[in-house]
Amino acid sequence: MMASGYLGTLYVGVTSNLLGRIIQHREGTFGGFTDRHEVKRLVWYDTADTMAAAIMSEKRLKRWRRDWKIELIERDNPLWHDLGPAIGLPPLRG
């Protein structure tokens, strides 16, 4: 899950290349929702054994209420820190 900031706009997505996808969000490569709302901060992620399992998880999370997503994020990341640096990306600027 990505966010625009603490308690900000949330985005749920699935990818086979987490680092590459975060870079795309940070750079605004595709425009659209995440670019308009400046969703650039990785606040929660999970891994799956198969793409099919990852897609099922994504669909399930997308159906969740916002407050459930917030609880999930805050269980492991209560201050909504950007997790990008923990997986090899430079810290966000600004």
Secondary structure, DSSP 4 states (H G I P E B T S, - for coil): -EESSTT--EE----S-HHHHHHHHHHTTT-HHHHHTT--EE------SSHHHHHHHHHHHHHS-HHHHHHHHHHH-TT----GGGGTPPPPP-
